[in-house]
Amino acid sequence: MTGKTDGNDAGPPFARHAIYYLILKVAVLAAAVVLALKVAGLW
């Protein structure tokens, strides 16, 4: 559906913005860890 015919792209979903994808991924993971620690009462 996206117009790609080869099914073997190993990069992020939007490879032109790979650095933003990485930053967003780290930020979401950090937020999840902080939320989990707050819920567990460890922070």
PASEBA-1860 file (N, C-alpha, C; in nm, 3 decimals):
! residues 43
1> MTGKTDGN> 0.080/-0.119/0.000/0.000/0.000/0.000/0.085/0.126/0.000 ~ 0.207/0.119/0.046/0.291/0.237/0.051/0.370/0.257/-0.076 ~ 0.357/0.170/-0.171/0.428/0.184/-0.296/0.562/0.113/-0.300 ~ 0.602/0.053/-0.189/0.728/-0.020/-0.186/0.705/-0.162/-0.233 ~ 0.790/-0.208/-0.323/0.769/-0.343/-0.375/0.864/-0.444/-0.312 ~ 0.977/-0.399/-0.260/1.069/-0.492/-0.192/1.032/-0.497/-0.045 ~ 1.014/-0.609/0.013/0.971/-0.616/0.152/1.085/-0.622/0.251 ~ 1.201/-0.568/0.218/1.317/-0.589/0.304/1.383/-0.459/0.349
9> DAGPPFAR> 1.308/-0.357/0.384/1.370/-0.237/0.439/1.390/-0.258/0.589 ~ 1.514/-0.251/0.633/1.547/-0.283/0.771/1.552/-0.160/0.860 ~ 1.533/-0.041/0.802/1.542/0.082/0.879/1.413/0.112/0.953 ~ 1.409/0.227/1.016/1.287/0.268/1.085/1.176/0.294/0.984 ~ 1.052/0.305/1.031/0.939/0.324/0.939/0.955/0.445/0.848 ~ 1.018/0.552/0.898/1.042/0.668/0.813/1.192/0.698/0.817 ~ 1.266/0.634/0.730/1.412/0.635/0.735/1.472/0.775/0.717 ~ 1.401/0.866/0.650/1.456/1.000/0.632/1.466/1.074/0.764
17> HAIYYLIL> 1.387/1.034/0.863/1.387/1.102/0.992/1.429/1.006/1.102 ~ 1.529/0.927/1.078/1.570/0.823/1.172/1.611/0.880/1.307 ~ 1.676/0.997/1.309/1.721/1.054/1.436/1.601/1.096/1.521 ~ 1.497/1.149/1.458/1.378/1.187/1.533/1.307/1.063/1.586 ~ 1.307/0.958/1.508/1.247/0.831/1.551/1.320/0.778/1.674 ~ 1.453/0.783/1.672/1.533/0.736/1.785/1.507/0.820/1.910 ~ 1.504/0.953/1.895/1.480/1.041/2.008/1.340/1.017/2.066 ~ 1.241/1.002/1.979/1.105/0.977/2.025/1.096/0.844/2.098
25> KVAVLAAA> 1.165/0.743/2.046/1.164/0.611/2.108/1.226/0.616/2.248 ~ 1.339/0.682/2.262/1.405/0.694/2.392/1.318/0.773/2.489 ~ 1.255/0.880/2.441/1.170/0.962/2.528/1.049/0.882/2.578 ~ 0.988/0.804/2.490/0.872/0.723/2.531/0.915/0.616/2.631 ~ 1.030/0.553/2.607/1.078/0.452/2.702/1.111/0.514/2.838 ~ 1.174/0.630/2.837/1.207/0.698/2.963/1.080/0.736/3.039 ~ 0.981/0.787/2.967/0.855/0.823/3.032/0.786/0.700/3.091 ~ 0.793/0.589/3.021/0.733/0.466/3.072/0.803/0.418/3.198
33> VVLALKVA> 0.935/0.429/3.202/1.010/0.387/3.320/0.977/0.478/3.438 ~ 0.973/0.609/3.415/0.940/0.702/3.522/0.799/0.676/3.575 ~ 0.704/0.656/3.485/0.567/0.628/3.527/0.559/0.498/3.607 ~ 0.630/0.397/3.561/0.628/0.268/3.633/0.689/0.284/3.772 ~ 0.797/0.358/3.783/0.859/0.379/3.914/0.768/0.459/4.006 ~ 0.698/0.558/3.952/0.606/0.637/4.035/0.489/0.551/4.082 ~ 0.435/0.468/3.993/0.323/0.383/4.029/0.366/0.281/4.135 ~ 0.489/0.230/4.121/0.539/0.131/4.216/0.583/0.194/4.348
41> GLW> 0.590/0.327/4.352/0.627/0.396/4.474/0.776/0.397/4.500 ~ 0.856/0.374/4.398/1.001/0.371/4.414/1.067/0.504/4.382 ~ 0.986/0.602/4.337/1.044/0.732/4.305/0.950/0.841/4.341
END
